Amino acid sequence: MTNLTNPRYIVMILLVLCGFLSFLPGLQLSDDKVKYTRIATPDNFGDLSSLKSADFTRLDRWLANQVTQNVYPSLSVAIATPKEILHASAFGWADRSNKRKATPKTLYQQASVSKLFTATLATILHQRGVVNLDRRVVEILPAEVTFTRTPEKASAITLRHLATHSSGLQRSVDLPVQSSDNSYADFDRSLFYRCIGDSQLIFEPGTNRKYSNLGFGLLAHCLELSARLPFDHLLRKYVLKPAGLNSTFLLDQKNTQQIARLAARYDSNGRDRGKLTIRKRLVGSGGLVATPTDVARLGSFILRGRAGKESSIPSDSPLARSVSYELKEKGPRVSFGWDSGGTRIKKMEKLEFPKKNGGRSGVSTYVLISPPEVPKPFAVAVSINLDVDSRKGTTAGGIARAIMKGLLGGD
């Protein structure tokens, strides 16, 4: 009689079972997974001011090729100068099952790129005297709120600490902060305050840098309390309207118009990930949906501030300085919501550029601003509705950095 506990027979049974499953519809085993191609730098495009329609045709051809090679469900890209959107294009399917093609008007969940909007809002409110970035959080929260498990240490945390990931707060929330999965407007303060009280510090405030979704969510809430207006109202008034953004919203899965424009999310095997769970997420940290065109417009808005060419955004304002990386401590240099990245362009020295990536299941987003050394600055924003996998080169960042290299003269 055959001994079914023998390892040899167990392996044989598993092989037979895998062979059978491979014929079932909708299932893809390891050998059938999509093979991704590393992203190569596109052709040199040269001076932005001299680009012609033929140059954008070449760029779009290169982008379409990336979709084909890497089997992205969809890929959307926008390039902006301080004055205008230079180019916007989209490829593939925003929703495969409903045969809805991606267009420059397709909305993508922006994940952590949302932090840039929160950081920009914080710097503008500081500039206008509505908030003080050096004010302590405990002075803003209701007195009855317990701030972390070690409130005496947490009492030193300021809004600036939150905006620069130097608060010492843990990375993510451990308890639900949303009362439903429908909308970020369903934020529940009582749930959030419980979460704050249960959180912990991983280092003394101001002594280190550690990425914190909780910190940015708390920053957005403190802005609400200080200005006495809901976060989405503040965002529209001080950022979206002044910057000319009309396709950036808080995620609302009950809003049929928004959902009709929203890209579906897919895993690396092409399966639809369905409705996003947001019960343990915070709006100021990752709750926005937007077109890459709007994200590029945000970059354009900040570039105008950095250049000091807008009277409403003086060159010495917090908004302009938010991409200057004044904080030069060990580890990645971090400023107000932005990270710093480096790249070599031909024989030029390694250039540092402000960047921000966003990623969650079925989403990869990225935005970068050209380095200050570039005389004709630009911003690039990219969104892909696919699982993030940096090992396979499937991130939006690879596309954005390649475009930047092309615009700055190639490898």
C-alpha distance (Angstrom), angle and dihedral (degrees) to the residues before:
residue distance angle dihedral
M1 . . .
T2 3.82 . .
N3 3.80 115.1 .
L4 3.83 103.7 -134.3
T5 3.82 90.9 -169.0
N6 3.79 90.7 65.8
P7 3.86 107.8 113.0
R8 3.82 90.8 -133.3
Y9 3.80 92.1 59.3
I10 3.79 92.5 43.9
V11 3.81 90.1 56.0
M12 3.82 91.4 47.7
I13 3.81 91.4 50.6
L14 3.82 91.5 49.9
L15 3.82 91.6 50.1
V16 3.79 91.7 51.3
L17 3.80 90.9 47.3
C18 3.81 91.9 50.5
G19 3.79 90.6 50.4
F20 3.79 90.3 52.2
L21 3.80 94.2 47.0
S22 3.79 92.0 50.8
F23 3.81 89.1 69.1
L24 3.80 93.8 54.0
P25 3.83 113.0 104.2
G26 3.78 118.0 -106.2
L27 3.80 95.6 17.8
Q28 3.79 122.2 111.7
L29 3.78 120.2 -174.2
S30 3.79 126.8 -156.4
D31 3.81 94.8 -82.9
D32 3.79 90.0 52.8
K33 3.78 97.5 49.5
V34 3.77 117.6 121.4
K35 3.78 113.4 -87.9
Y36 3.80 109.6 -136.2
T37 3.78 125.1 -150.0
R38 3.78 121.5 -141.3
I39 3.78 112.0 -109.9
A40 3.79 114.6 -104.7
T41 3.79 124.6 -156.2
P42 3.81 112.7 -98.3
D43 3.78 123.2 -125.9
N44 3.79 117.6 -68.8
F45 3.79 111.5 -86.3
G46 3.77 98.7 -176.2
D47 3.79 126.9 -166.8
L48 3.80 112.8 20.0
S49 3.79 92.5 -144.8
S50 3.80 92.1 58.9
L51 3.81 98.5 47.7
K52 3.78 115.5 128.1
S53 3.80 133.2 -164.4
A54 3.80 89.6 -94.6
D55 3.81 89.6 59.7
F56 3.79 91.4 53.9
T57 3.80 89.4 47.1
R58 3.81 88.4 56.6
L59 3.80 90.6 47.5
D60 3.80 92.1 50.0
R61 3.79 90.3 48.2
W62 3.79 88.8 53.9
L63 3.82 91.8 47.6
A64 3.80 92.3 48.6
N65 3.79 88.2 51.4
Q66 3.83 90.0 54.4
V67 3.80 89.5 54.7
T68 3.81 90.6 50.3
Q69 3.81 95.2 45.5
N70 3.79 96.7 44.5
V71 3.83 98.2 32.4
Y72 3.77 92.7 -129.0
P73 3.81 111.7 -179.3
S74 3.82 86.3 -136.5
L75 3.78 139.8 -17.8
S76 3.81 125.1 -160.3
V77 3.81 125.7 -173.4
A78 3.80 136.7 -178.9
I79 3.82 131.1 -176.6
A80 3.80 122.2 -163.2
T81 3.79 138.1 -176.5
P82 3.83 121.2 -156.2
K83 3.80 87.9 -90.6
E84 3.80 107.3 38.6
I85 3.78 151.7 -6.3
L86 3.78 102.8 -83.7
H87 3.79 97.8 -170.0
A88 3.81 140.1 -8.5
S89 3.79 128.3 -177.3
A90 3.80 140.5 158.8
F91 3.80 135.3 -161.4
G92 3.78 137.7 -169.5
W93 3.79 131.7 13.6
A94 3.78 124.4 -31.7
D95 3.82 86.4 -169.9
R96 3.79 117.9 12.5
S97 3.79 97.9 -172.2
N98 3.81 92.5 54.1
K99 3.83 93.8 38.0
R100 3.80 91.5 -122.3
K101 3.79 111.7 158.9
A102 3.78 122.4 -142.4
T103 3.80 116.4 -109.0
P104 3.82 133.0 173.1
K105 3.83 85.4 -93.5
T106 3.81 93.7 59.6
L107 3.81 113.0 116.9
Y108 3.81 120.9 -133.8
Q109 3.76 128.5 -167.9
Q110 3.79 102.4 -108.7
A111 3.82 97.9 -156.6
S112 3.82 109.4 -173.4
V113 3.80 93.9 -1.4
S114 3.83 80.5 80.2
K115 3.81 86.4 75.6
L116 3.81 89.9 71.1
F117 3.79 90.2 60.9
T118 3.80 90.9 49.3
A119 3.81 92.3 47.0
T120 3.81 92.0 47.6
L121 3.81 89.9 50.1
A122 3.82 90.7 49.9
T123 3.80 93.5 52.1
I124 3.81 92.9 47.1
L125 3.82 92.3 48.8
H126 3.80 88.9 49.3
Q127 3.79 91.0 49.9
R128 3.81 90.5 51.4
G129 3.78 92.9 47.9
V130 3.82 94.5 -114.7
V131 3.81 91.6 119.5
N132 3.78 135.8 12.2
L133 3.79 113.6 -134.4
D134 3.80 89.7 -151.6
R135 3.78 94.2 55.4
R136 3.79 115.9 114.2
V137 3.79 117.8 -110.1
V138 3.83 92.7 -132.3
E139 3.81 88.3 62.4
I140 3.81 89.8 58.6
L141 3.79 103.2 40.4
P142 3.83 119.0 79.5
A143 3.79 111.2 -85.2
E144 3.79 93.2 -117.4
V145 3.82 93.4 59.4
T146 3.80 115.1 104.9
F147 3.80 107.7 -140.6
T148 3.82 108.8 -144.9
R149 3.80 127.8 -42.3
T150 3.81 88.5 -73.4
P151 3.82 102.7 45.3
E152 3.79 94.2 168.3
K153 3.83 90.7 62.8
A154 3.81 94.5 38.4
S155 3.80 90.4 54.4
A156 3.82 88.1 80.7
I157 3.84 93.8 61.8
T158 3.82 114.3 114.2
L159 3.79 131.8 -169.5
R160 3.81 87.7 -104.6
H161 3.82 89.3 58.0
L162 3.81 89.6 52.6
A163 3.81 92.9 48.1
T164 3.81 93.4 49.8
H165 3.83 99.1 41.7
S166 3.79 90.2 -115.0
S167 3.82 98.8 115.6
G168 3.80 96.1 98.5
L169 3.81 91.3 -127.0
Q170 3.80 117.6 145.1
R171 3.79 118.2 -96.3
S172 3.80 102.4 -109.7
V173 3.78 142.0 15.9
D174 3.79 117.9 -97.9
L175 3.80 97.8 -161.9
P176 3.83 132.2 53.2
V177 3.80 114.8 -88.8
Q178 3.82 96.9 177.5
S179 3.77 124.6 70.9
S180 3.81 92.5 -149.7
D181 3.80 143.3 10.9
N182 3.79 93.1 -118.2
S183 3.76 108.5 80.5
Y184 3.77 142.8 2.0
A185 3.79 84.5 -131.7
D186 3.82 85.8 74.5
F187 3.82 90.1 74.4
D188 3.81 109.2 149.5
R189 3.81 114.8 -149.0
S190 3.78 94.4 -162.9
L191 3.81 91.0 54.5
F192 3.79 90.7 46.8
Y193 3.80 93.4 50.0
R194 3.80 89.6 51.7
C195 3.79 88.1 52.1
I196 3.81 91.8 49.7
G197 3.78 91.1 50.7
D198 3.80 91.6 50.1
S199 3.82 94.9 47.3
Q200 3.78 124.8 97.9
L201 3.79 140.2 -148.4
I202 3.80 118.7 -115.4
F203 3.82 94.5 -168.4
E204 3.81 139.6 4.0
P205 3.83 111.7 -76.4
G206 3.80 112.7 -93.3
T207 3.81 96.3 12.5
N208 3.80 99.6 95.5
R209 3.81 145.4 3.3
K210 3.81 123.9 -108.0
Y211 3.80 125.7 160.4
S212 3.81 110.2 -111.6
N213 3.80 127.3 -175.0
L214 3.80 87.3 -178.4
G215 3.80 90.0 55.5
F216 3.80 93.7 54.1
G217 3.78 92.4 44.8
L218 3.79 88.6 52.8
L219 3.81 90.4 47.7
A220 3.81 91.1 56.8
H221 3.80 90.9 48.7
C222 3.81 92.1 49.7
L223 3.81 89.2 52.1
E224 3.81 88.7 53.4
L225 3.79 92.4 50.2
S226 3.81 93.6 45.5
A227 3.82 95.9 47.6
R228 3.83 94.2 34.9
L229 3.79 91.8 -133.0
P230 3.83 131.4 106.1
F231 3.79 115.4 -95.8
D232 3.81 94.7 -112.3
H233 3.83 91.2 52.0
L234 3.80 90.9 50.7
L235 3.78 91.5 47.6
R236 3.79 93.3 51.7
K237 3.80 94.2 45.4
Y238 3.80 100.6 45.0
V239 3.81 105.6 25.2
L240 3.81 117.2 13.2
K241 3.80 98.6 45.0
P242 3.85 97.6 41.2
A243 3.81 91.2 46.3
G244 3.82 93.5 46.6
L245 3.81 95.5 -117.0
N246 3.81 113.8 155.8
S247 3.81 101.5 160.4
T248 3.81 102.7 59.0
F249 3.81 119.3 101.5
L250 3.77 144.4 158.3
L251 3.79 107.4 -97.6
D252 3.81 108.6 -95.3
Q253 3.79 115.8 173.3
K254 3.82 90.0 -173.1
N255 3.82 91.8 60.7
T256 3.80 104.9 94.3
Q257 3.81 94.1 -166.1
Q258 3.79 91.5 53.0
I259 3.80 93.8 45.9
A260 3.83 90.5 48.6
R261 3.83 87.6 62.0
L262 3.81 98.0 37.4
A263 3.81 119.2 106.1
A264 3.78 115.9 -122.9
R265 3.82 116.8 -120.4
Y266 3.81 122.8 -119.1
D267 3.77 136.4 -169.8
S268 3.81 124.1 -134.0
N269 3.81 90.5 -88.3
G270 3.79 92.5 55.6
R271 3.80 96.2 -105.1
D272 3.80 118.5 145.4
R273 3.81 109.5 -113.8
G274 3.80 93.2 -153.9
K275 3.79 126.8 -154.0
L276 3.80 117.4 5.2
T277 3.80 118.6 -119.7
I278 3.81 109.6 -134.6
R279 3.80 103.0 168.8
K280 3.80 92.6 111.0
R281 3.79 97.6 38.7
L282 3.78 132.7 93.2
V283 3.78 125.9 -138.0
G284 3.80 97.7 -134.1
S285 3.78 90.6 50.2
G286 3.80 102.1 46.1
G287 3.79 114.0 -20.5
L288 3.79 105.2 111.1
V289 3.78 131.6 102.8
A290 3.80 118.8 -161.3
T291 3.77 145.2 150.2
P292 3.82 116.3 -101.6
T293 3.80 84.8 -118.9
D294 3.81 90.2 63.7
V295 3.80 91.5 45.4
A296 3.81 89.2 52.0
R297 3.81 88.3 49.3
L298 3.80 88.4 55.9
G299 3.80 87.4 53.9
S300 3.80 89.2 49.2
F301 3.81 90.3 50.8
I302 3.81 91.2 52.8
L303 3.81 92.2 45.0
R304 3.80 88.8 57.1
G305 3.79 88.2 52.9
R306 3.78 93.0 48.0
A307 3.79 90.4 51.7
G308 3.80 91.2 47.8
K309 3.80 90.8 -132.6
E310 3.81 96.1 129.1
S311 3.78 117.6 73.5
S312 3.81 89.0 -149.6
I313 3.82 90.0 58.1
P314 3.82 109.4 44.6
S315 3.79 115.0 -157.1
D316 3.81 90.6 -118.5
S317 3.82 93.8 50.8
P318 3.82 123.4 114.9
L319 3.81 88.7 -110.1
A320 3.78 92.2 57.4
R321 3.80 91.5 43.6
S322 3.80 92.3 47.6
V323 3.80 89.8 89.2
S324 3.81 97.7 40.0
Y325 3.83 99.2 88.3
E326 3.76 98.3 -135.4
L327 3.80 89.8 165.5
K328 3.81 106.3 85.4
E329 3.77 104.9 173.6
K330 3.80 128.4 134.0
G331 3.77 117.4 -64.2
P332 3.82 127.9 24.1
R333 3.77 112.9 -8.9
V334 3.77 108.1 -117.4
S335 3.78 130.4 -174.0
F336 3.80 132.3 171.0
G337 3.79 100.9 -29.2
W338 3.81 94.0 -40.3
D339 3.78 128.6 104.1
S340 3.79 125.3 -154.3
G341 3.78 124.1 -117.7
G342 3.78 132.6 -176.6
T343 3.77 135.9 -145.3
R344 3.79 138.1 167.7
I345 3.78 118.6 -128.1
K346 3.79 111.3 -161.4
K347 3.80 106.8 -63.6
M348 3.79 95.1 -20.0
E349 3.77 120.2 117.6
K350 3.78 116.9 -95.0
L351 3.80 106.6 -77.0
E352 3.80 124.4 -146.2
F353 3.77 116.3 -142.4
P354 3.83 131.7 -177.2
K355 3.80 110.1 -112.1
K356 3.78 142.0 163.5
N357 3.77 130.3 -166.2
G358 3.76 129.7 -163.9
G359 3.77 128.0 -164.3
R360 3.76 142.4 164.9
S361 3.78 134.4 142.1
G362 3.78 107.4 -41.4
V363 3.82 95.5 1.2
S364 3.80 136.3 92.9
T365 3.81 119.9 171.5
Y366 3.79 133.3 168.6
V367 3.78 140.3 174.4
L368 3.79 129.6 -176.8
I369 3.77 137.4 178.5
S370 3.80 122.4 -145.9
P371 3.83 115.6 -105.3
P372 3.83 118.8 -89.9
E373 3.83 89.1 -111.0
V374 3.82 90.7 67.8
P375 3.84 108.0 97.2
K376 3.81 94.3 -153.3
P377 3.81 104.4 42.0
F378 3.78 127.3 -156.2
A379 3.80 142.4 174.8
V380 3.81 128.2 -136.6
A381 3.83 124.8 -160.0
V382 3.82 125.3 -173.4
S383 3.81 133.2 -178.5
I384 3.82 129.6 -174.1
N385 3.81 125.4 -179.7
L386 3.80 95.2 -141.6
D387 3.80 137.0 98.5
V388 3.78 113.3 -82.1
D389 3.81 113.9 -112.0
S390 3.79 114.6 161.4
R391 3.83 90.9 -176.9
K392 3.79 90.1 63.0
G393 3.79 94.1 41.6
T394 3.79 93.0 -118.2
T395 3.79 97.8 132.3
A396 3.79 124.4 114.3
G397 3.81 87.7 -127.5
G398 3.80 92.0 70.0
I399 3.80 90.4 56.3
A400 3.83 93.6 45.7
R401 3.80 94.5 48.3
A402 3.79 91.4 47.6
I403 3.81 90.7 52.7
M404 3.80 90.2 48.6
K405 3.79 90.5 53.2
G406 3.79 90.3 49.1
L407 3.79 91.2 51.5
L408 3.79 91.9 47.4
G409 3.77 96.4 48.0
G410 3.80 107.4 -77.0
D411 3.81 129.8 -96.9
